[in-house]
Amino acid sequence: MGFQKPPGTQDFLPGAVEKWQFVESKARDICRRFNFREIRTPMFESTDLYRRGVGETTDIVEKEMYTFTDRGNRSLTLRPEGTAGAVRAFVENKLYGEPDLTKLYYIGPMFRYERQQAGRYRQFHQFGVEAFGAVDAALDAEVIALGYTFYTEVGLKGVRVEINSVGTPEVRAVYRDRLLAFLEPKREMLCKDCQSRMDRNPLRVLDCKVDQHHFEGAPSILESLDEECRTHFEALQVHLTSMNIPYTINPRLVRGLDYYTHTAFEYKSEGIGAIDTIGGGGRYNGLVADIGGPDQPGVGLGLGLERTVMLLESQEVQLDDLHRVDVYLVALGEAAERELTAVLYQLRLKGIAAERDYQSRKMKAQMKSADRLQVRYTAILGDDELARGEIALKDMKSGEQRFVLLDKLAEAINQER
């Protein structure tokens, strides 16, 4: 084999891709019901957009971005996450001029150069939503509920919601000093990443997967919240409770991006190796202004579709037949063979999934092909039936066969679907 796919990427083949189509269609349907509209942004943007929007001290910017210089000597980066590009589009296209909230969603590939493991790829896919224009905690709760609804409606069990408040920049400055006072005596015991983060972004230390046992007794950011942040966080909990969205408070939840304010949340589930976070998001009230727009508040989420599909498989969720062929057409005779092309096309125009043989195989081989496709019906057209304007329709489950008028074939199939 001369060529292979790049490390950290996947081929989505028939039999598997239908699961992706299922989760994507479910995401779109839920967004329709929650009144979010689709947006599609470029797969690469200015590198400075991600440096400013995602944060200079994040792992994404420091270690994981696919960055290149184009022929115009511009530094461009394949998108590592969806929010920064959505905010850029919101600002550049002046969507903030609309009188109502701007509620957007996107589905597509993202790119990060990170260590490969179960559920983590260098080209991966996210379903994300962003809502701009309101500070109301009810909007945070709506976004959290949208993600939770997505997971439950695709059929996943045991998905948990964890929430926290990361306050405002002013609140974090106060908390930073308290946290550093706790961490400094432990500096030499912590991993190199934690030691580096202590100097640049101490809150990220709490996100470490290696040193959690050193953080017992660490001060909670919830103890540093001011009245505004505390009121917002309490209101969020009231709204989630009113919708019966189960949640727990995790005061160490900080997320890996610098732009969050007030609400931060994650969805958790077991079953993908050491990874238990399958999605998350939060509020980002200063990000639009940082990227050059008006001071518009925002809140959003990003859900990993690879991890969703892996959980569907590990939990053995039974999906409906995702690639169904309704009828397989068989022709016996030259005149019937010529007519079959038109019959097949008319069925497809009427919304029926139909297939036929193109390899001049005998009837027995064609019937085996119909079995492999697990069709509901076979329709057998011979020259004699064609002369009478009829076709033999066989139910592959019951074995019952009957003749129907050729011009009523679609109606006969639809009656039983």
Secondary structure as UniProt FT lines:
FT   TURN            7..8
FT   TURN            14..16
FT   HELIX           17..33
FT   TURN            34..35
FT   STRAND          37..38
FT   STRAND          44..46
FT   HELIX           47..54
FT   TURN            56..57
FT   HELIX           60..64
FT   STRAND          67..69
FT   TURN            71..72
FT   STRAND          75..78
FT   HELIX           83..92
FT   TURN            93..94
FT   HELIX           95..97
FT   STRAND          102..111
FT   TURN            118..119
FT   STRAND          123..132
FT   HELIX           137..154
FT   STRAND          160..165
FT   HELIX           169..183
FT   HELIX           184..189
FT   HELIX           192..200
FT   HELIX           202..207
FT   HELIX           212..215
FT   TURN            216..217
FT   HELIX           221..224
FT   HELIX           227..242
FT   TURN            243..244
FT   STRAND          248..249
FT   TURN            251..252
FT   TURN            258..259
FT   STRAND          261..272
FT   TURN            273..274
FT   STRAND          275..283
FT   TURN            285..286
FT   HELIX           287..290
FT   TURN            291..292
FT   STRAND          298..304
FT   HELIX           305..314
FT   TURN            315..316
FT   STRAND          327..332
FT   HELIX           334..349
FT   TURN            350..351
FT   STRAND          354..356
FT   HELIX           363..373
FT   STRAND          377..382
FT   HELIX           383..388
FT   STRAND          390..395
FT   TURN            396..398
FT   STRAND          401..405
FT   HELIX           406..408
FT   HELIX           409..416
//
